[in-house]
Amino acid sequence: MASPRFVIQKHSARSLHYDFRLEAQGVLKSWAVPKGPSTNPQDKRLATRVEDHPLDWGDFEGVIAKGQYGAGPVIVWDRGTYRNQTRSKGKEIPLENGIERGHISVWLEGEKLQGGYALTLVAREKQERWILVKIKDEKADARRNPVSTQPESVISGRTIEEMESS
Ligand code: MN
């Protein structure tokens, strides 16, 4: 079986955020991360759980029209495959079970992001609030800051500003 995919879409809607999406159960499980992911394990990034998206949404970049939900430009900021490494009591469990239990761990093989990332549920309010952190491993790097130094799309090379003015 092919490895499941992940995608991170940079999306300038009412506010700028990065939609972090993991393929599972035939959909993209999704979180909106206002500050985007970090490669520094010291950083805790708020990740609000949002609705599952269809798999083919992960290839979308363009401008969502005014009046539509999420109106504004979208670029594919990073993508690749991931390996689930979510565990409970020492045993690997399916990603979707981890999401239900409030903790998942994945190994990303993206163009910009690699290595382990963990998502942990911290509050169930109107929306679930999770925290996204880089796991300490050989891919962790406190000096990198790809959100600011690599702002462009991995598909088209365009920035979100270029997409907006297209
Ligand atoms: Mn979004």
Backbone and ligand atoms as CSV (ligand in chain L), in Angstrom:
chain,resi,resn,atom,element,x,y,z
A,1,MET,N,N,0.843,-1.196,0.000
A,1,MET,CA,C,0.000,0.000,0.000
A,1,MET,C,C,0.878,1.246,0.000
A,2,ALA,N,N,0.493,2.211,-0.788
A,2,ALA,CA,C,1.268,3.469,-0.849
A,2,ALA,C,C,1.222,4.173,0.499
A,3,SER,N,N,2.243,4.948,0.771
A,3,SER,CA,C,2.263,5.727,2.012
A,3,SER,C,C,1.177,6.779,1.966
A,4,PRO,N,N,0.542,7.067,3.108
A,4,PRO,CA,C,-0.451,8.145,3.121
A,4,PRO,C,C,0.225,9.497,2.916
A,5,ARG,N,N,-0.531,10.442,2.448
A,5,ARG,CA,C,-0.003,11.752,2.105
A,5,ARG,C,C,-0.282,12.773,3.195
A,6,PHE,N,N,0.578,13.773,3.241
A,6,PHE,CA,C,0.257,14.968,4.029
A,6,PHE,C,C,0.405,16.169,3.121
A,7,VAL,N,N,-0.291,17.225,3.490
A,7,VAL,CA,C,-0.161,18.487,2.758
A,7,VAL,C,C,-0.342,19.634,3.743
A,8,ILE,N,N,0.376,20.714,3.498
A,8,ILE,CA,C,0.191,21.937,4.276
A,8,ILE,C,C,-0.110,23.051,3.288
A,9,GLN,N,N,-1.332,23.589,3.379
A,9,GLN,CA,C,-1.740,24.678,2.496
A,9,GLN,C,C,-1.698,25.993,3.263
A,10,LYS,N,N,-0.993,26.948,2.708
A,10,LYS,CA,C,-0.995,28.299,3.277
A,10,LYS,C,C,-2.215,29.011,2.722
A,11,HIS,N,N,-3.011,29.588,3.606
A,11,HIS,CA,C,-4.339,30.073,3.240
A,11,HIS,C,C,-4.569,31.435,3.891
A,12,SER,N,N,-4.750,32.421,3.047
A,12,SER,CA,C,-5.019,33.766,3.546
A,12,SER,C,C,-6.508,34.044,3.440
A,13,ALA,N,N,-7.240,33.656,4.488
A,13,ALA,CA,C,-8.691,33.881,4.524
A,13,ALA,C,C,-8.941,35.093,5.409
A,14,ARG,N,N,-9.902,35.035,6.330
A,14,ARG,CA,C,-10.100,36.169,7.234
A,14,ARG,C,C,-8.804,36.459,7.990
A,15,SER,N,N,-8.102,35.361,8.337
A,15,SER,CA,C,-6.748,35.544,8.865
A,15,SER,C,C,-5.848,34.495,8.228
A,16,LEU,N,N,-4.554,34.796,8.214
A,16,LEU,CA,C,-3.588,33.883,7.599
A,16,LEU,C,C,-3.397,32.654,8.490
A,17,HIS,N,N,-3.344,31.484,7.872
A,17,HIS,CA,C,-3.065,30.254,8.624
A,17,HIS,C,C,-2.513,29.206,7.673
A,18,TYR,N,N,-2.055,28.128,8.252
A,18,TYR,CA,C,-1.535,26.988,7.492
A,18,TYR,C,C,-2.429,25.801,7.801
A,19,ASP,N,N,-3.048,25.216,6.771
A,19,ASP,CA,C,-3.904,24.046,6.979
A,19,ASP,C,C,-3.041,22.793,6.886
A,20,PHE,N,N,-2.903,22.142,8.022
A,20,PHE,CA,C,-2.077,20.934,8.143
A,20,PHE,C,C,-3.004,19.738,7.977
A,21,ARG,N,N,-2.753,18.921,6.948
A,21,ARG,CA,C,-3.713,17.855,6.613
A,21,ARG,C,C,-3.003,16.517,6.461
A,22,LEU,N,N,-3.598,15.502,7.037
A,22,LEU,CA,C,-3.064,14.136,6.997
A,22,LEU,C,C,-4.112,13.210,6.411
A,23,GLU,N,N,-3.700,12.429,5.412
A,23,GLU,CA,C,-4.615,11.456,4.817
A,23,GLU,C,C,-4.874,10.318,5.801
A,24,ALA,N,N,-6.152,10.049,6.051
A,24,ALA,CA,C,-6.542,8.893,6.865
A,24,ALA,C,C,-8.000,8.581,6.572
A,25,GLN,N,N,-8.326,7.318,6.462
A,25,GLN,CA,C,-9.712,6.884,6.243
A,25,GLN,C,C,-10.331,7.544,5.022
A,26,GLY,N,N,-9.531,7.775,3.979
A,26,GLY,CA,C,-10.073,8.292,2.735
A,26,GLY,C,C,-10.385,9.771,2.712
A,27,VAL,N,N,-9.955,10.487,3.767
A,27,VAL,CA,C,-10.145,11.947,3.790
A,27,VAL,C,C,-8.860,12.593,4.294
A,28,LEU,N,N,-8.862,13.924,4.303
A,28,LEU,CA,C,-7.747,14.667,4.894
A,28,LEU,C,C,-8.181,15.190,6.261
A,29,LYS,N,N,-7.627,14.586,7.318
A,29,LYS,CA,C,-7.837,15.099,8.678
A,29,LYS,C,C,-7.099,16.425,8.762
A,30,SER,N,N,-7.732,17.451,9.322
A,30,SER,CA,C,-7.211,18.810,9.131
A,30,SER,C,C,-7.177,19.657,10.395
A,31,TRP,N,N,-6.125,20.474,10.477
A,31,TRP,CA,C,-5.951,21.454,11.551
A,31,TRP,C,C,-5.510,22.771,10.926
A,32,ALA,N,N,-5.969,23.876,11.482
A,32,ALA,CA,C,-5.518,25.198,11.032
A,32,ALA,C,C,-4.504,25.734,12.042
A,33,VAL,N,N,-3.316,26.047,11.548
A,33,VAL,CA,C,-2.200,26.462,12.413
A,33,VAL,C,C,-1.863,27.919,12.077
A,34,PRO,N,N,-2.274,28.872,12.931
A,34,PRO,CA,C,-2.074,30.286,12.568
A,34,PRO,C,C,-0.615,30.644,12.283
A,35,LYS,N,N,0.315,30.166,13.110
A,35,LYS,CA,C,1.717,30.550,12.914
A,35,LYS,C,C,2.476,29.601,12.001
A,36,GLY,N,N,1.853,28.495,11.628
A,36,GLY,CA,C,2.539,27.512,10.786
A,36,GLY,C,C,3.438,26.619,11.624
A,37,PRO,N,N,3.935,25.552,11.009
A,37,PRO,CA,C,4.759,24.592,11.746
A,37,PRO,C,C,6.166,25.146,11.976
A,38,SER,N,N,6.804,24.660,13.028
A,38,SER,CA,C,8.178,25.048,13.341
A,38,SER,C,C,9.079,23.831,13.255
A,39,THR,N,N,10.363,24.069,13.000
A,39,THR,CA,C,11.344,22.977,13.050
A,39,THR,C,C,12.079,22.970,14.387
A,40,ASN,N,N,11.670,23.867,15.283
A,40,ASN,CA,C,12.289,23.981,16.611
A,40,ASN,C,C,11.419,23.286,17.656
A,41,PRO,N,N,11.925,22.230,18.293
A,41,PRO,CA,C,11.106,21.491,19.274
A,41,PRO,C,C,10.635,22.330,20.473
A,42,GLN,N,N,11.242,23.499,20.666
A,42,GLN,CA,C,10.814,24.371,21.781
A,42,GLN,C,C,9.491,25.084,21.482
A,43,ASP,N,N,9.137,25.174,20.216
A,43,ASP,CA,C,7.952,25.954,19.840
A,43,ASP,C,C,6.682,25.125,19.948
A,44,LYS,N,N,5.658,25.719,20.540
A,44,LYS,CA,C,4.338,25.098,20.598
A,44,LYS,C,C,3.421,25.919,19.712
A,45,ARG,N,N,2.834,25.255,18.730
A,45,ARG,CA,C,2.004,25.985,17.789
A,45,ARG,C,C,0.553,25.564,17.923
A,46,LEU,N,N,-0.299,26.544,18.190
A,46,LEU,CA,C,-1.737,26.277,18.263
A,46,LEU,C,C,-2.230,25.705,16.933
A,47,ALA,N,N,-3.039,24.659,17.023
A,47,ALA,CA,C,-3.595,24.009,15.828
A,47,ALA,C,C,-5.069,23.730,16.105
A,48,THR,N,N,-5.935,24.485,15.452
A,48,THR,CA,C,-7.374,24.313,15.658
A,48,THR,C,C,-7.881,23.239,14.700
A,49,ARG,N,N,-8.552,22.244,15.254
A,49,ARG,CA,C,-9.087,21.177,14.395
A,49,ARG,C,C,-10.190,21.753,13.520
A,50,VAL,N,N,-10.112,21.458,12.251
A,50,VAL,CA,C,-11.171,21.882,11.322
A,50,VAL,C,C,-11.725,20.651,10.615
A,51,GLU,N,N,-12.746,20.849,9.810
A,51,GLU,CA,C,-13.454,19.719,9.217
A,51,GLU,C,C,-12.544,18.921,8.279
A,52,ASP,N,N,-12.837,17.624,8.186
A,52,ASP,CA,C,-12.152,16.785,7.211
A,52,ASP,C,C,-12.381,17.355,5.814
A,53,HIS,N,N,-11.356,17.203,4.970
A,53,HIS,CA,C,-11.479,17.642,3.573
A,53,HIS,C,C,-11.309,16.440,2.659
A,54,PRO,N,N,-11.891,16.502,1.440
A,54,PRO,CA,C,-11.682,15.413,0.484
A,54,PRO,C,C,-10.212,15.361,0.052
A,55,LEU,N,N,-9.763,14.159,-0.308
A,55,LEU,CA,C,-8.351,13.972,-0.671
A,55,LEU,C,C,-7.902,14.913,-1.778
A,56,ASP,N,N,-8.738,15.122,-2.779
A,56,ASP,CA,C,-8.276,15.915,-3.919
A,56,ASP,C,C,-8.133,17.399,-3.584
A,57,TRP,N,N,-8.676,17.828,-2.448
A,57,TRP,CA,C,-8.480,19.221,-2.026
A,57,TRP,C,C,-6.998,19.508,-1.759
A,58,GLY,N,N,-6.258,18.475,-1.426
A,58,GLY,CA,C,-4.838,18.637,-1.126
A,58,GLY,C,C,-3.997,19.106,-2.297
A,59,ASP,N,N,-4.518,19.014,-3.504
A,59,ASP,CA,C,-3.791,19.495,-4.683
A,59,ASP,C,C,-4.204,20.908,-5.072
A,60,PHE,N,N,-5.168,21.468,-4.336
A,60,PHE,CA,C,-5.697,22.772,-4.762
A,60,PHE,C,C,-4.771,23.915,-4.393
A,61,GLU,N,N,-4.477,24.747,-5.384
A,61,GLU,CA,C,-4.045,26.099,-5.082
A,61,GLU,C,C,-4.707,27.043,-6.054
A,62,GLY,N,N,-4.953,28.232,-5.568
A,62,GLY,CA,C,-5.703,29.201,-6.367
A,62,GLY,C,C,-6.378,30.167,-5.411
A,63,VAL,N,N,-7.415,30.811,-5.895
A,63,VAL,CA,C,-8.111,31.795,-5.075
A,63,VAL,C,C,-9.552,31.340,-4.871
A,64,ILE,N,N,-9.935,31.155,-3.612
A,64,ILE,CA,C,-11.333,30.830,-3.299
A,64,ILE,C,C,-12.133,32.126,-3.434
A,65,ALA,N,N,-13.197,32.063,-4.228
A,65,ALA,CA,C,-13.931,33.278,-4.603
A,65,ALA,C,C,-14.593,33.955,-3.405
A,66,LYS,N,N,-14.724,35.265,-3.524
A,66,LYS,CA,C,-15.447,36.057,-2.518
A,66,LYS,C,C,-16.833,35.486,-2.302
A,67,GLY,N,N,-17.262,35.470,-1.057
A,67,GLY,CA,C,-18.584,34.959,-0.747
A,67,GLY,C,C,-18.580,33.472,-0.433
A,68,GLN,N,N,-17.525,32.768,-0.856
A,68,GLN,CA,C,-17.390,31.341,-0.525
A,68,GLN,C,C,-16.734,31.206,0.848
A,69,TYR,N,N,-16.964,30.047,1.468
A,69,TYR,CA,C,-16.303,29.767,2.728
A,69,TYR,C,C,-14.785,29.750,2.526
A,70,GLY,N,N,-14.049,30.465,3.357
A,70,GLY,CA,C,-12.586,30.480,3.243
A,70,GLY,C,C,-12.073,31.338,2.105
A,71,ALA,N,N,-12.874,32.294,1.655
A,71,ALA,CA,C,-12.474,33.128,0.512
A,71,ALA,C,C,-11.075,33.705,0.699
A,72,GLY,N,N,-10.266,33.587,-0.371
A,72,GLY,CA,C,-8.893,34.111,-0.321
A,72,GLY,C,C,-7.947,33.140,-0.992
A,73,PRO,N,N,-6.674,33.530,-1.150
A,73,PRO,CA,C,-5.707,32.698,-1.857
A,73,PRO,C,C,-5.196,31.523,-1.022
A,74,VAL,N,N,-4.869,30.440,-1.733
A,74,VAL,CA,C,-4.339,29.208,-1.134
A,74,VAL,C,C,-3.136,28.763,-1.970
A,75,ILE,N,N,-2.030,28.419,-1.317
A,75,ILE,CA,C,-0.938,27.727,-2.018
A,75,ILE,C,C,-0.608,26.433,-1.277
A,76,VAL,N,N,-0.060,25.475,-2.015
A,76,VAL,CA,C,0.440,24.247,-1.378
A,76,VAL,C,C,1.856,24.547,-0.889
A,77,TRP,N,N,1.961,24.776,0.424
A,77,TRP,CA,C,3.234,25.219,1.004
A,77,TRP,C,C,4.209,24.050,1.181
A,78,ASP,N,N,3.670,22.866,1.485
A,78,ASP,CA,C,4.520,21.675,1.560
A,78,ASP,C,C,3.643,20.445,1.355
A,79,ARG,N,N,4.268,19.380,0.896
A,79,ARG,CA,C,3.529,18.130,0.760
A,79,ARG,C,C,4.520,16.981,0.662
A,80,GLY,N,N,3.983,15.788,0.859
A,80,GLY,CA,C,4.804,14.588,0.817
A,80,GLY,C,C,4.021,13.432,1.401
A,81,THR,N,N,4.750,12.486,1.947
A,81,THR,CA,C,4.096,11.352,2.590
A,81,THR,C,C,4.425,11.382,4.079
A,82,TYR,N,N,3.671,10.593,4.844
A,82,TYR,CA,C,3.981,10.503,6.274
A,82,TYR,C,C,3.847,9.063,6.733
A,83,ARG,N,N,4.467,8.815,7.857
A,83,ARG,CA,C,4.354,7.511,8.507
A,83,ARG,C,C,3.719,7.735,9.875
A,84,ASN,N,N,2.652,7.016,10.136
A,84,ASN,CA,C,2.031,7.105,11.452
A,84,ASN,C,C,2.929,6.433,12.485
A,85,GLN,N,N,3.213,7.133,13.581
A,85,GLN,CA,C,3.941,6.469,14.669
A,85,GLN,C,C,3.262,6.748,16.011
A,86,THR,N,N,1.931,6.884,15.918
A,86,THR,CA,C,1.137,7.090,17.128
A,86,THR,C,C,1.106,5.814,17.947
A,87,ARG,N,N,1.356,5.954,19.241
A,87,ARG,CA,C,1.393,4.773,20.107
A,87,ARG,C,C,0.501,5.001,21.323
A,88,SER,N,N,-0.012,3.912,21.829
A,88,SER,CA,C,-0.728,3.934,23.097
A,88,SER,C,C,-0.279,2.706,23.873
A,89,LYS,N,N,0.186,2.923,25.072
A,89,LYS,CA,C,0.706,1.843,25.934
A,89,LYS,C,C,1.741,1.002,25.180
A,90,GLY,N,N,2.597,1.694,24.436
A,90,GLY,CA,C,3.702,1.012,23.773
A,90,GLY,C,C,3.361,0.363,22.444
A,91,LYS,N,N,2.075,0.390,22.080
A,91,LYS,CA,C,1.675,-0.249,20.818
A,91,LYS,C,C,1.252,0.788,19.803
A,92,GLU,N,N,1.608,0.533,18.545
A,92,GLU,CA,C,1.166,1.456,17.504
A,92,GLU,C,C,-0.340,1.338,17.312
A,93,ILE,N,N,-1.002,2.489,17.188
A,93,ILE,CA,C,-2.447,2.500,16.948
A,93,ILE,C,C,-2.731,3.314,15.688
A,94,PRO,N,N,-3.873,3.072,15.023
A,94,PRO,CA,C,-4.200,3.845,13.822
A,94,PRO,C,C,-4.325,5.340,14.129
A,95,LEU,N,N,-3.977,6.138,13.138
A,95,LEU,CA,C,-4.024,7.596,13.314
A,95,LEU,C,C,-5.383,8.055,13.831
A,96,GLU,N,N,-6.464,7.516,13.237
A,96,GLU,CA,C,-7.804,7.981,13.619
A,96,GLU,C,C,-8.118,7.662,15.087
A,97,ASN,N,N,-7.583,6.575,15.591
A,97,ASN,CA,C,-7.775,6.277,17.018
A,97,ASN,C,C,-7.026,7.290,17.880
A,98,GLY,N,N,-5.835,7.650,17.415
A,98,GLY,CA,C,-5.063,8.667,18.126
A,98,GLY,C,C,-5.792,10.001,18.145
A,99,ILE,N,N,-6.410,10.350,17.018
A,99,ILE,CA,C,-7.158,11.614,16.967
A,99,ILE,C,C,-8.298,11.583,17.985
A,100,GLU,N,N,-9.005,10.448,18.061
A,100,GLU,CA,C,-10.087,10.325,19.048
A,100,GLU,C,C,-9.571,10.453,20.473
A,101,ARG,N,N,-8.375,9.909,20.708
A,101,ARG,CA,C,-7.804,9.919,22.058
A,101,ARG,C,C,-7.083,11.214,22.374
A,102,GLY,N,N,-6.836,12.040,21.354
A,102,GLY,CA,C,-6.237,13.350,21.602
A,102,GLY,C,C,-4.727,13.401,21.526
A,103,HIS,N,N,-4.101,12.422,20.883
A,103,HIS,CA,C,-2.651,12.524,20.695
A,103,HIS,C,C,-2.230,11.691,19.495
A,104,ILE,N,N,-1.498,12.322,18.569
A,104,ILE,CA,C,-0.935,11.592,17.433
A,104,ILE,C,C,0.521,11.988,17.225
A,105,SER,N,N,1.252,11.102,16.571
A,105,SER,CA,C,2.652,11.338,16.247
A,105,SER,C,C,2.894,10.812,14.842
A,106,VAL,N,N,3.511,11.660,14.007
A,106,VAL,CA,C,3.752,11.277,12.613
A,106,VAL,C,C,5.175,11.635,12.218
A,107,TRP,N,N,5.708,10.884,11.259
A,107,TRP,CA,C,7.007,11.185,10.667
A,107,TRP,C,C,6.737,11.707,9.257
A,108,LEU,N,N,7.131,12.969,9.011
A,108,LEU,CA,C,6.855,13.589,7.716
A,108,LEU,C,C,8.039,13.430,6.775
A,109,GLU,N,N,7.721,13.182,5.512
A,109,GLU,CA,C,8.726,13.202,4.441
A,109,GLU,C,C,8.245,14.210,3.414
A,110,GLY,N,N,8.440,15.492,3.721
A,110,GLY,CA,C,7.998,16.553,2.829
A,110,GLY,C,C,9.174,17.194,2.127
A,111,GLU,N,N,8.872,18.230,1.339
A,111,GLU,CA,C,9.953,18.967,0.678
A,111,GLU,C,C,10.604,19.950,1.641
A,112,LYS,N,N,9.796,20.527,2.524
A,112,LYS,CA,C,10.326,21.488,3.497
A,112,LYS,C,C,10.439,20.885,4.886
A,113,LEU,N,N,9.468,20.095,5.252
A,113,LEU,CA,C,9.437,19.517,6.606
A,113,LEU,C,C,9.732,18.029,6.553
A,114,GLN,N,N,10.618,17.614,7.451
A,114,GLN,CA,C,10.896,16.190,7.631
A,114,GLN,C,C,10.960,15.893,9.127
A,115,GLY,N,N,10.760,14.629,9.433
A,115,GLY,CA,C,10.927,14.174,10.807
A,115,GLY,C,C,9.630,14.128,11.585
A,116,GLY,N,N,9.779,13.916,12.877
A,116,GLY,CA,C,8.623,13.682,13.722
A,116,GLY,C,C,7.908,14.958,14.136
A,117,TYR,N,N,6.590,14.890,14.126
A,117,TYR,CA,C,5.736,15.951,14.657
A,117,TYR,C,C,4.653,15.305,15.509
A,118,ALA,N,N,4.301,15.967,16.596
A,118,ALA,CA,C,3.234,15.473,17.464
A,118,ALA,C,C,2.131,16.515,17.564
A,119,LEU,N,N,0.910,16.030,17.622
A,119,LEU,CA,C,-0.255,16.885,17.849
A,119,LEU,C,C,-0.978,16.366,19.084
A,120,THR,N,N,-1.258,17.290,20.011
A,120,THR,CA,C,-1.890,16.910,21.269
A,120,THR,C,C,-3.087,17.813,21.537
A,121,LEU,N,N,-4.208,17.191,21.845
A,121,LEU,CA,C,-5.431,17.932,22.163
A,121,LEU,C,C,-5.284,18.600,23.525
A,122,VAL,N,N,-5.572,19.900,23.572
A,122,VAL,CA,C,-5.486,20.608,24.856
A,122,VAL,C,C,-6.827,21.126,25.336
A,123,ALA,N,N,-7.783,21.336,24.455
A,123,ALA,CA,C,-9.090,21.836,24.894
A,123,ALA,C,C,-10.158,21.497,23.870
A,124,ARG,N,N,-11.296,21.056,24.373
A,124,ARG,CA,C,-12.466,20.862,23.518
A,124,ARG,C,C,-13.440,21.976,23.820
A,125,GLU,N,N,-13.455,22.972,22.956
A,125,GLU,CA,C,-14.433,24.042,23.128
A,125,GLU,C,C,-15.370,23.948,21.931
A,126,LYS,N,N,-15.754,25.105,21.384
A,126,LYS,CA,C,-16.562,25.019,20.168
A,126,LYS,C,C,-15.795,24.242,19.110
A,127,GLN,N,N,-14.482,24.529,19.025
A,127,GLN,CA,C,-13.586,23.733,18.180
A,127,GLN,C,C,-12.535,23.121,19.088
A,128,GLU,N,N,-11.941,22.027,18.623
A,128,GLU,CA,C,-10.862,21.414,19.398
A,128,GLU,C,C,-9.588,22.221,19.196
A,129,ARG,N,N,-8.918,22.522,20.299
A,129,ARG,CA,C,-7.618,23.171,20.207
A,129,ARG,C,C,-6.535,22.144,20.503
A,130,TRP,N,N,-5.592,22.037,19.592
A,130,TRP,CA,C,-4.472,21.126,19.723
A,130,TRP,C,C,-3.184,21.942,19.706
A,131,ILE,N,N,-2.089,21.294,20.112
A,131,ILE,CA,C,-0.767,21.916,20.018
A,131,ILE,C,C,0.095,21.059,19.093
A,132,LEU,N,N,0.732,21.717,18.136
A,132,LEU,CA,C,1.642,21.042,17.202
A,132,LEU,C,C,3.083,21.332,17.620
A,133,VAL,N,N,3.864,20.275,17.795
A,133,VAL,CA,C,5.290,20.466,18.129
A,133,VAL,C,C,6.171,19.560,17.266
A,134,LYS,N,N,7.363,20.065,17.007
A,134,LYS,CA,C,8.403,19.246,16.373
A,134,LYS,C,C,8.986,18.332,17.437
A,135,ILE,N,N,9.099,17.059,17.114
A,135,ILE,CA,C,9.736,16.121,18.035
A,135,ILE,C,C,11.253,16.274,17.917
A,136,LYS,N,N,11.936,16.088,19.042
A,136,LYS,CA,C,13.410,16.160,19.027
A,136,LYS,C,C,13.958,14.935,18.327
A,137,ASP,N,N,14.497,15.159,17.138
A,137,ASP,CA,C,15.119,14.061,16.389
A,137,ASP,C,C,16.156,14.690,15.460
A,138,GLU,N,N,16.738,13.897,14.601
A,138,GLU,CA,C,17.832,14.438,13.768
A,138,GLU,C,C,17.349,15.458,12.739
A,139,LYS,N,N,16.055,15.568,12.540
A,139,LYS,CA,C,15.520,16.563,11.607
A,139,LYS,C,C,15.121,17.866,12.308
A,140,ALA,N,N,15.170,17.885,13.631
A,140,ALA,CA,C,14.872,19.119,14.364
A,140,ALA,C,C,16.002,20.116,14.105
A,141,ASP,N,N,15.645,21.402,13.975
A,141,ASP,CA,C,16.658,22.417,13.711
A,141,ASP,C,C,16.122,23.780,14.149
A,142,ALA,N,N,16.607,24.254,15.292
A,142,ALA,CA,C,16.112,25.512,15.851
A,142,ALA,C,C,16.510,26.713,14.999
A,143,ARG,N,N,17.512,26.552,14.114
A,143,ARG,CA,C,17.967,27.689,13.304
A,143,ARG,C,C,17.174,27.846,12.014
A,144,ARG,N,N,16.513,26.771,11.595
A,144,ARG,CA,C,15.686,26.904,10.389
A,144,ARG,C,C,14.389,27.609,10.738
A,145,ASN,N,N,13.821,28.277,9.796
A,145,ASN,CA,C,12.493,28.854,10.007
A,145,ASN,C,C,11.783,28.875,8.661
A,146,PRO,N,N,11.409,27.692,8.171
A,146,PRO,CA,C,10.925,27.612,6.788
A,146,PRO,C,C,9.674,28.442,6.508
A,147,VAL,N,N,8.864,28.687,7.542
A,147,VAL,CA,C,7.667,29.511,7.318
A,147,VAL,C,C,8.074,30.901,6.806
A,148,SER,N,N,9.192,31.450,7.308
A,148,SER,CA,C,9.594,32.768,6.802
A,148,SER,C,C,10.607,32.700,5.661
A,149,THR,N,N,11.493,31.689,5.661
A,149,THR,CA,C,12.538,31.686,4.614
A,149,THR,C,C,12.118,30.937,3.350
A,150,GLN,N,N,11.072,30.115,3.432
A,150,GLN,CA,C,10.611,29.367,2.253
A,150,GLN,C,C,9.105,29.559,2.089
A,151,PRO,N,N,8.688,30.782,1.775
A,151,PRO,CA,C,7.243,31.067,1.749
A,151,PRO,C,C,6.525,30.536,0.511
A,152,GLU,N,N,7.269,30.053,-0.487
A,152,GLU,CA,C,6.662,29.781,-1.790
A,152,GLU,C,C,6.002,28.405,-1.863
A,153,SER,N,N,5.121,28.286,-2.844
A,153,SER,CA,C,4.440,27.018,-3.145
A,153,SER,C,C,5.436,25.971,-3.629
A,154,VAL,N,N,5.247,24.720,-3.182
A,154,VAL,CA,C,6.081,23.629,-3.710
A,154,VAL,C,C,5.565,23.139,-5.061
A,155,ILE,N,N,4.412,23.627,-5.492
A,155,ILE,CA,C,3.890,23.248,-6.817
A,155,ILE,C,C,4.282,24.287,-7.872
A,156,SER,N,N,3.965,25.546,-7.591
A,156,SER,CA,C,4.122,26.589,-8.620
A,156,SER,C,C,5.278,27.540,-8.341
A,157,GLY,N,N,5.833,27.509,-7.139
A,157,GLY,CA,C,6.873,28.466,-6.767
A,157,GLY,C,C,6.332,29.850,-6.417
A,158,ARG,N,N,5.004,29.996,-6.458
A,158,ARG,CA,C,4.424,31.319,-6.180
A,158,ARG,C,C,4.177,31.516,-4.698
A,159,THR,N,N,4.258,32.776,-4.278
A,159,THR,CA,C,3.917,33.113,-2.900
A,159,THR,C,C,2.403,33.344,-2.795
A,160,ILE,N,N,1.940,33.440,-1.560
A,160,ILE,CA,C,0.495,33.665,-1.365
A,160,ILE,C,C,0.112,35.068,-1.897
A,161,GLU,N,N,1.055,36.007,-1.793
A,161,GLU,CA,C,0.792,37.365,-2.307
A,161,GLU,C,C,0.675,37.340,-3.839
A,162,GLU,N,N,1.544,36.568,-4.480
A,162,GLU,CA,C,1.473,36.449,-5.943
A,162,GLU,C,C,0.182,35.754,-6.363
A,163,MET,N,N,-0.233,34.772,-5.574
A,163,MET,CA,C,-1.485,34.075,-5.882
A,163,MET,C,C,-2.670,35.028,-5.745
A,164,GLU,N,N,-2.622,35.870,-4.715
A,164,GLU,CA,C,-3.731,36.789,-4.458
A,164,GLU,C,C,-3.884,37.804,-5.590
A,165,SER,N,N,-2.783,38.232,-6.154
A,165,SER,CA,C,-2.839,39.275,-7.188
A,165,SER,C,C,-2.956,38.696,-8.594
A,166,SER,N,N,-3.210,37.389,-8.673
A,166,SER,CA,C,-3.278,36.770,-10.004
A,166,SER,C,C,-4.672,36.911,-10.609
L,1,MN,MN,MN,-7.963,27.173,5.693
